[in-house]
Amino acid sequence: MPVNPITYDGGTLLDVNRHELSYQFDFVVETELTEDDTRQQDDLNALDEFKTLSIDVDFIDPGQGPDGEIEHHIEINLPT
């Protein structure tokens, strides 16, 4: 008989009221993927250290709404 990579392992009744029932299904897996197994983690690891937060503000009020003009700019240097 073949081994399933994902197997149902029971469940838990979380909540019951007059309108709904919440039930949690539990599963076990043969292999669990973590962030280290994804391409996103490789991309994050390749980024430089986060040193500066830059914020541009286009005021909506007072005025004619967002007009594409940056009325305020701030840079916050983060401690390293």
Beta strands, then each sheet from edge to edge (+ up, - down):
strand 1: 6-16
strand 2: 21-29
strand 3: 52-57
strand 4: 72-77
sheet 1: 1+ 2-
sheet 2: 3+ 4-
end
